[in-house]
Amino acid sequence: MTKSPMLQIDRRSLFAAAAASTAVAAANGALATPDGTVYEPRGWVGRHKRLPILDLESQQDYLEGFRIWVNTDVNQAANDRIDRILAARGIDPKADLPLEQVLANLKDDPIVTLMPAAWLRVQQLMWRTLDDHFHAHQDQYLTEMEAADKVGPGSLELNPKMYVPEYTAREIHMQPGGYVGNMFAGQLYHHGTNEFFNGNNYQDETHDARAAGVRTPHDGKVRRVLEFGTGIGQLPMALKRRFPEAESWGIDIGGPMVRYAHMRANQLGLNVNFAQRLAEKSGFPDNYFDIVTSMQFYHECRAAEIKETVAEAYRILRPGGVFYPLDGNPTTRPKSAARTFRTFWIYRWNHEDWQMDWESLDMIALMKAVGFKIEPGTGQNGDNIMAIKV
Amino acid sequence: METAEKGAIIKPKTAGNRQTYTNDYVRMDTDRAVFMGDAKMEALFSAMVALSAEVWTGRRRQKVLESVLAKRGGIAPGELEQYMPTAEENAAWKAERDQFVQVMFDQFLRPGDIPFAESHHVDPETDPARWKK
């Protein structure tokens, strides 16, 4: 178990502080409420800092369980139902059907429509409960981030006056304020995605597994790595664990996201650098990185900017460097009515507003157009594409 | 609850003079969606999810209380908040939680595809013509 400095606080002193002053308690790392209740820090489990209130943790635990039910039992029942409905009407469910035809056949079925209803409603509840909590204690959480802004080991670059394009300022995943419009976007995203990953990422194990699969240059030299659209920085942290000698970077347009990423990297003792920057205008020198990657980033980008980021990756990679987005290749993924149905409601109602841009782009052609050479065998059957700067 | 108007430009919440590194954002509109064919049904469903989360929260707190009392023979202020479940407890509780979700919500997986008023057309045993005999 990793111990945070907060675990070393004497519990008795915190209770004494609570009786005297919530402000004193807050200064010691505890969470004070207006009614005088003081919640002392609840510690870490490995890389996971527990939510500060047991009931909030239990609420999120339940919503995680509900999501697992939706992603397993409901998803299976809905997919079976889609196949049966279409087959009964003489339609091949594995065909690449037009969206209008898919919706016309499925829109009134109670089990098929339960999938988006349950998935989206539990997510709204999750965001609301987390958002309420962090804003109710905003002074203390802001103080925690302000203290972390100033310390390392990694660096943090925030650019509060930079231009934030409207296309990035969406409430993706229905997250309140999105990645740019909520001072606690990082906290919300972290706890929310712990549930997205069905409880399988509390120790960043999903990111470690993805980082382990990132392809490296053929000459084996990895001195600098970068993730576009890093969010709360779990991938560059995992890459730092994989390549401890390398300089690891994560950039994201969301100031509150990279701010939280920096704080968490410090808490975990990782020397990772974060900056609030756009992927298509990364600001790094030519030929700087050995690997440029991303994780589930491109389906949140508009087509015009996807093209620009591919060109930017080419510019900042050194010859022989590898561009390896962990985003798969949607144009080679098997088609089905179930997939078309899901992609639609995810795009429209989970507010992945640029999903259809990503679904329709030929990434291999884009990569080749700026000069990349595609590693043979990659990008097939929906798999990731490995592009090498020549 | 705020009314969601898709595309509206929203100012982020502030914190006095403190820097929050936030920007204006574009409002989403998922509150307007109806998936189950009836907005009231949808609201009932959401209320059930929220209610069941509250029930589970109470049950889980009780479990922590029982574990703490069993191990210590007494309880100190804040002790429930500090309790660190064992790996075995975590696994057992999560399994029980998942079963709880299923009991609550498997109802929604019922086919429900025979309207009551038309049920006599589906089942010959309940055909009104037979009842007249």
Boltz contact constraints between the chains, C-beta under 6 A:
constraints:
  - contact:
      token1: [A, 39]
      token2: [B, 81]
      max_distance: 6.0
  - contact:
      token1: [A, 42]
      token2: [B, 81]
      max_distance: 6.0
  - contact:
      token1: [A, 54]
      token2: [B, 80]
      max_distance: 6.0
  - contact:
      token1: [A, 54]
      token2: [B, 81]
      max_distance: 6.0
  - contact:
      token1: [A, 55]
      token2: [B, 57]
      max_distance: 6.0
  - contact:
      token1: [A, 58]
      token2: [B, 57]
      max_distance: 6.0
  - contact:
      token1: [A, 58]
      token2: [B, 60]
      max_distance: 6.0
  - contact:
      token1: [A, 59]
      token2: [B, 53]
      max_distance: 6.0
  - contact:
      token1: [A, 59]
      token2: [B, 57]
      max_distance: 6.0
  - contact:
      token1: [A, 62]
      token2: [B, 53]
      max_distance: 6.0
  - contact:
      token1: [A, 62]
      token2: [B, 56]
      max_distance: 6.0
  - contact:
      token1: [A, 65]
      token2: [B, 97]
      max_distance: 6.0
  - contact:
      token1: [A, 65]
      token2: [B, 98]
      max_distance: 6.0
  - contact:
      token1: [A, 65]
      token2: [B, 101]
      max_distance: 6.0
  - contact:
      token1: [A, 66]
      token2: [B, 101]
      max_distance: 6.0
  - contact:
      token1: [A, 69]
      token2: [B, 101]
      max_distance: 6.0
  - contact:
      token1: [A, 77]
      token2: [B, 109]
      max_distance: 6.0
  - contact:
      token1: [A, 110]
      token2: [B, 112]
      max_distance: 6.0
  - contact:
      token1: [A, 113]
      token2: [B, 35]
      max_distance: 6.0
  - contact:
      token1: [A, 113]
      token2: [B, 36]
      max_distance: 6.0
  - contact:
      token1: [A, 114]
      token2: [B, 108]
      max_distance: 6.0
  - contact:
      token1: [A, 116]
      token2: [B, 35]
      max_distance: 6.0
  - contact:
      token1: [A, 117]
      token2: [B, 35]
      max_distance: 6.0
  - contact:
      token1: [A, 117]
      token2: [B, 36]
      max_distance: 6.0
  - contact:
      token1: [A, 120]
      token2: [B, 30]
      max_distance: 6.0
  - contact:
      token1: [A, 121]
      token2: [B, 46]
      max_distance: 6.0
  - contact:
      token1: [A, 122]
      token2: [B, 49]
      max_distance: 6.0
  - contact:
      token1: [A, 125]
      token2: [B, 49]
      max_distance: 6.0
  - contact:
      token1: [A, 125]
      token2: [B, 50]
      max_distance: 6.0
  - contact:
      token1: [A, 138]
      token2: [B, 15]
      max_distance: 6.0
  - contact:
      token1: [A, 142]
      token2: [B, 15]
      max_distance: 6.0
  - contact:
      token1: [A, 142]
      token2: [B, 18]
      max_distance: 6.0
  - contact:
      token1: [A, 158]
      token2: [B, 21]
      max_distance: 6.0
  - contact:
      token1: [A, 160]
      token2: [B, 21]
      max_distance: 6.0
  - contact:
      token1: [A, 164]
      token2: [B, 23]
      max_distance: 6.0
  - contact:
      token1: [A, 169]
      token2: [B, 25]
      max_distance: 6.0
  - contact:
      token1: [A, 169]
      token2: [B, 26]
      max_distance: 6.0
  - contact:
      token1: [A, 170]
      token2: [B, 26]
      max_distance: 6.0
  - contact:
      token1: [A, 171]
      token2: [B, 28]
      max_distance: 6.0
  - contact:
      token1: [A, 174]
      token2: [B, 28]
      max_distance: 6.0
  - contact:
      token1: [A, 174]
      token2: [B, 30]
      max_distance: 6.0
  - contact:
      token1: [A, 177]
      token2: [B, 12]
      max_distance: 6.0
  - contact:
      token1: [A, 177]
      token2: [B, 25]
      max_distance: 6.0
  - contact:
      token1: [A, 178]
      token2: [B, 25]
      max_distance: 6.0
  - contact:
      token1: [A, 180]
      token2: [B, 23]
      max_distance: 6.0
  - contact:
      token1: [A, 180]
      token2: [B, 25]
      max_distance: 6.0
  - contact:
      token1: [A, 181]
      token2: [B, 12]
      max_distance: 6.0
  - contact:
      token1: [A, 181]
      token2: [B, 22]
      max_distance: 6.0
  - contact:
      token1: [A, 181]
      token2: [B, 25]
      max_distance: 6.0
  - contact:
      token1: [A, 183]
      token2: [B, 20]
      max_distance: 6.0
  - contact:
      token1: [A, 183]
      token2: [B, 22]
      max_distance: 6.0
  - contact:
      token1: [A, 255]
      token2: [B, 21]
      max_distance: 6.0
  - contact:
      token1: [A, 256]
      token2: [B, 21]
      max_distance: 6.0
  - contact:
      token1: [A, 349]
      token2: [B, 30]
      max_distance: 6.0
  - contact:
      token1: [A, 349]
      token2: [B, 33]
      max_distance: 6.0
  - contact:
      token1: [A, 351]
      token2: [B, 28]
      max_distance: 6.0
